[in-house]
Amino acid sequence: MGTLFEAKLRALKTPPVISRYFSEGAPPDHMPAEKLARYQLESLKAIVKRAYEQSPFYRNKMDGAGINPSGIEQLTDLGKLPFLTKDELRGKPWILLTCDKKDIVLVQVSTGTTGGEEIYMAYTWNDYLLHDLSPQYTQLFPVGPGDICLNALPYEMSTAGLAFHKTFMEGYQATVIPAGKGGAYSTPTKTLKVIRDLSPNIVVTSPSWAITLAEEAARSGVMLPNLGLKKMWLTGEGCSPAFRQRVEKLWGTTANFFYGSLECGGLGIECDAHSGYHLTQAHVLMEIVDPRTGAVLPSGETGEIVVTALLRYDSPIIRFRTGDLGYLETAPCACGSTLTRFHLRGRAFDQLQFRGKAFSPLLMEEFLMRMPEVGNWFQFVMPSSDSARIKIRCELASGVQPSQALAATIAGRMEASAHLPFDIEFVSHLPRPGSKVLRVVRE
């Protein structure tokens, strides 16, 4: 670790539970299940106790639910604690603090893409760096000195860019290129110039920006597969497996998904088997609950993802309802990691309703991206009434000519897959977004 970071570590008192389990760098992605469970319970007890004793907000919530820290004796007791919701956090930057406000060194804000008043997450130096970087997933996140990491994620008003930056540089001692994504200076042209000059071997970006950079590479004569990338992570947007395959073909590498959020931090890392996310179990506990009743569901059943952070002492996150849908899987993974896996099924508020039927835009994307005639840019245009048809506005692949016959063919394939009515509109060019790509629009 860097000199300043080492000095901070020496000067600060690491919570005992972290020292016991991670002081020697034991990687959690190969930790025996029994040891991992012991750590999680110790950490949960410490977090809940601190929240109850030092946060009026949490004390009131727990008292209202008739539970206090002494009632948490095993991991299954987590379900006794009350949920934390986004609405409780909106517009209240300091509500979670169990420390003095002067100890806060970083405040991050929601991107606003889901609507509503902003959510703020405040961090102390201890939580953001010392605690968060103590457990390292060395198999799932194989980064180290000598690696050159192109960080093509937004830094401003977003958690993504800065989070990966500190993890690459201070956690894993790699070289970081803070390329950003669509900001004042981080244009595709400049990013490609940086790629050409510095030859990164690791790239993290969003799925749509990966395509934007690949288009710029084609224009400027940069052969992205010649980079010989060691790793590529895609995050920040929903992405279907079929769209991921297009990114992989353009960049000449395997691309793995990374899942996280402003409120909870990093939650899941895909391995090369692409069989779900490995849960970052040193950092979080994950429950799947019935979205209507809040009852905890068993492994294999789809419900709302609820997260409790295990390394957040100064602004605890306890049973946070993410609004995302998914399910847990306990079967062993081919990669050998002992971490539980989970599978995302989109966000509850992203599920579209049409003619009395709910469907996922990611599933529609999967069906569409399996068609080689369709290009990489598209929109699902939802009609104003159920009597109309869903319009797919899309570019065509290079060299493919538009025709009524082709539109009818694509519409027929989509209808056969999704059992919904579609019209197809071919366009020569859709806007290339600098922020999150907008796949669903409304008339």
Secondary structure, DSSP 8 states (H G I E B T S, - for coil): --HHHHHHHHHS---HHHHHHHTT---GGGS-HHHHHHHHHHHHHHHHHHHHHH-HHHHHHHHHHT--GGG--SGGGGGGS--B-HHHHBT-TTTT-SS-GGGEEEEEE--STT-SS-BEEEEEHIIIIIITTSS--TTTS---TT-EEEEES--TT-SHHHHHHHIIIIIT--EEE---SSSSS--HHHHHHHHHHH--SEEEE-HHHHHHHHHHHHHHT--GGGG--SEEEE-SS---HHHHHHHHHHHTS-EEEEEEETTTEEEEEE-TT-SSEEE-TTTEEEEEE-TTT--B--TT--EEEEEEESS-SSS---SEEEEEEEEEE-S--TT---S-EEEEEEEGGG-EEETTEEE-HHHHHHHHHT-TTEEEEEEEEE-SSTTS-EEEEEEE-TT----HHHHHHHHHHHHHHHSS-EEEEE-S-----SSS---EEE-
